[in-house]
Amino acid sequence: MKRRHAFTLIETLVSMTVGGTLMTLALALLQQSMALSSTAKRVAYEDSTANRLVDQFRFDVGVAEEVTIQSPDTVSLGGESGEVVYVVANGRITSERTSKSEWASENDKTRREVFSLGPLCDVKFEMHKQPDRATLTLSRRSELKQVAPRVWRQASAIVGCLRVDVHQEASR
């Protein structure tokens, strides 16, 4: 009997087919894990942005003397230190602060901050009486048409409740 020193054509083709199948599965898993990672990063970014927005809105309402909802997409918060206007457009909320401080330079009088929440986010401003309270509601729509939007974050604050504390801290 002769000894073989090489693989047959059939053995080579079978091993190439198995290798190709394993490579295809590995690449599909890699692509899926990269897509999940990208989605997780986007959701984490939107969550941290929403938390910053909610905290900032609560603080701004707390130090404001009056709150005016100018339209469903715009709310104005006024006080003795300046004015803050929140405007909603294209999945973004822009907060524009105008300072009345005499010590602020011309460049520091207006400051703008943009909160990007994504295209599936709905924003709603509400005012309640007894006591004067402003509410910011962030709802997230599903990509599925049959699923109703769900409340994602909600911030409610009493108008002017932090004003006393802020003035006391400033005088110290």
C-alpha positions, -999 to +999 in steps of 0.1 A: +000+000+000+012+035-009+014+063+016-004+095+008+015+128+012-013+152+003-050+159+006-075+148-020-096+174-039-127+163-020-111+168+014-098+202+004-132+213-009-150+201+022-126+219+045-129+251+025-167+249+027-166+244+064-142+273+068-162+296+047-194+287+066-177+294+099-163+327+086-198+338+074-212+330+109-184+348+126-188+380+105-226+380+110-221+378+148-195+406+146-218+428+126-247+422+150-226+429+181-213+461+165-249+472+157-260+464+193-230+483+207-239+514+185-275+513+197-264+509+233-241+539+230-269+560+214-294+551+241-269+558+269-261+592+253-298+601+250-304+590+286-276+612+300-288+641+278-324+636+291-312+635+327-292+667+322-322+684+306-346+673+334-322+685+361-316+719+343-353+724+337-361+718+374-334+742+385-345+769+360-381+766+370-371+767+407-353+800+404-377+816+379-402+842+390-426+835+361-431+808+335-448+814+302-457+788+277-455+808+244-464+778+221-464+740+224-427+740+215-415+771+234-414+780+271-400+811+287-387+813+323-381+848+336-364+860+368-344+889+382-311+873+370-322+868+334-344+848+311-342+812+299-361+801+268-365+764+259-373+758+222-381+723+207-373+716+171-363+684+152-357+662+182-336+688+199-343+712+227-323+744+227-319+763+260-310+800+255-300+819+286-299+857+287-282+872+317-291+905+332-259+906+353-240+938+351-207+919+357-212+896+327-193+906+296-210+911+263-200+875+252-214+860+284-248+876+283-263+849+261-255+812+264-270+785+243-271+748+251-285+721+228-300+688+241-302+662+213-329+636+222-334+618+188-362+619+163-385+596+182-387+618+212-418+640+218-416+670+242-445+686+261-445+716+284-474+722+308-483+747+335-504+738+365-520+762+390-523+758+428-493+759+433-477+773+401-459+743+388-442+737+354-439+702+339-416+689+312-426+655+298-404+635+274-422+607+255-406+582+233-424+568+203-418+533+192-407+524+157-436+500+156-468+517+145-492+498+168-473+507+200-483+539+218-457+564+229-445+559+265-434+586+290-397+584+292-388+612+316-409+638+335-398+668+355-421+689+376-410+719+397-427+746+416-420+781+402-397+801+424-392+774+451-354+777+449-353+815+447-349+820+484-321+795+487-302+810+457-304+845+472-293+833+506-263+815+491-253+845+470-253+868+501-230+846+521 
